[in-house]
Amino acid sequence: MLESVLLSSDSVYGTASTVTLGSFVACLAVSLLLGFGLSIVYMLTHKKEGFAQSYAVTLIMLPPIVCVLLMLINFIGGIAIAGIFGLTRYRSVAADPKDIGYVFMAMAVGVVTGMGYITYAIIFFVIMAVVLYVLTLVNYAAPKASDMTLKISVPENLNYDGLFDAVLNKYCQSWKLRRVKTTNFGSMFDCIYAIQLPNNVEQKKMIDELRTLNGNMTITLTLFKYDDKIYEK
């Protein structure tokens, strides 16, 4: 069955077992160009949250790597090794689900070009690139509240228990005290809250009201994904 697929008229290969130099260069060049295109789409759709240079370069590398594996090893072996390449990053770095999708898309481009279906690979890339860019422009599925971490410093002579409940209930969609720790040789407490803050809330007003309660000590408000995460068991 696999042989018949490779021998179909839509593939650039002349035979299932032979890859000519011309077809090798053509498939490799197209997979590399599509990798560049995918990297550009990734950067365009990650302007707001930022992106890593190493990740953008990885998206360029993956399609030609998978393409070569499929052309010169074999279909099953190529898929297995390409899967190892794709999983290596996520065993070492906690990735965003959208970033995982980009890796699978890069591997799909490499698989299709590696099988010789250059036209289908280009069509697939163009459609996915347009869809991803449009979804980013319309801010599809954007939440109305942001998950954030709130750190409030409290002097040791001030009882923090229930002190900030009224303000948090007023401004936050939901909140929970996650951790309390002593700092500055025990002279202060750091109360760390996980909160859901609606996007239309004026953060300065909330912080100003909290400052009047904690003696104008330090208050830190950060996006949850950029802060040290606290996991519940």
Secondary structure as the mmCIF struct_conf table of DSSP 4:
data_model
#
loop_
_struct_conf.conf_type_id
_struct_conf.id
_struct_conf.beg_label_comp_id
_struct_conf.beg_label_asym_id
_struct_conf.beg_label_seq_id
_struct_conf.end_label_comp_id
_struct_conf.end_label_asym_id
_struct_conf.end_label_seq_id
HELX_RH_AL_P HELX_RH_AL_P1 LEU A 2 LEU A 6
TURN_TY1_P TURN_TY1_P1 LEU A 7 LEU A 7
BEND BEND1 SER A 8 SER A 8
TURN_TY1_P TURN_TY1_P2 SER A 9 ASP A 10
BEND BEND2 SER A 11 VAL A 12
BEND BEND3 GLY A 14 SER A 17
HELX_RH_AL_P HELX_RH_AL_P2 LEU A 21 LEU A 44
TURN_TY1_P TURN_TY1_P3 THR A 45 GLU A 49
HELX_RH_AL_P HELX_RH_AL_P3 GLN A 53 LEU A 72
TURN_TY1_P TURN_TY1_P4 ILE A 73 ILE A 73
HELX_RH_AL_P HELX_RH_AL_P4 PHE A 75 SER A 92
BEND BEND4 VAL A 93 VAL A 93
HELX_RH_AL_P HELX_RH_AL_P5 PRO A 97 GLY A 114
TURN_TY1_P TURN_TY1_P5 MET A 115 GLY A 116
HELX_RH_AL_P HELX_RH_AL_P6 ILE A 118 LEU A 137
TURN_TY1_P TURN_TY1_P6 VAL A 138 ALA A 141
BEND BEND5 LYS A 144 LYS A 144
STRN STRN1 ALA A 145 PRO A 155
TURN_TY1_P TURN_TY1_P7 GLU A 156 ASN A 157
BEND BEND6 LEU A 158 LEU A 158
TURN_TY1_P TURN_TY1_P8 ASP A 161 PHE A 164
HELX_RH_AL_P HELX_RH_AL_P7 ASP A 165 TYR A 171
BEND BEND7 GLN A 173 GLN A 173
STRN STRN2 SER A 174 THR A 183
TURN_TY1_P TURN_TY1_P9 ASN A 184 SER A 187
STRN STRN3 MET A 188 PRO A 198
TURN_TY1_P TURN_TY1_P10 ASN A 199 ASN A 200
BEND BEND8 VAL A 201 VAL A 201
HELX_RH_AL_P HELX_RH_AL_P8 GLN A 203 LEU A 213
TURN_TY1_P TURN_TY1_P11 ASN A 214 GLY A 215
BEND BEND9 ASN A 216 ASN A 216
STRN STRN4 ILE A 219 LEU A 223
HELX_RH_3T_P HELX_RH_3T_P1 PHE A 224 TYR A 226
BEND BEND10 ASP A 227 ASP A 227
#
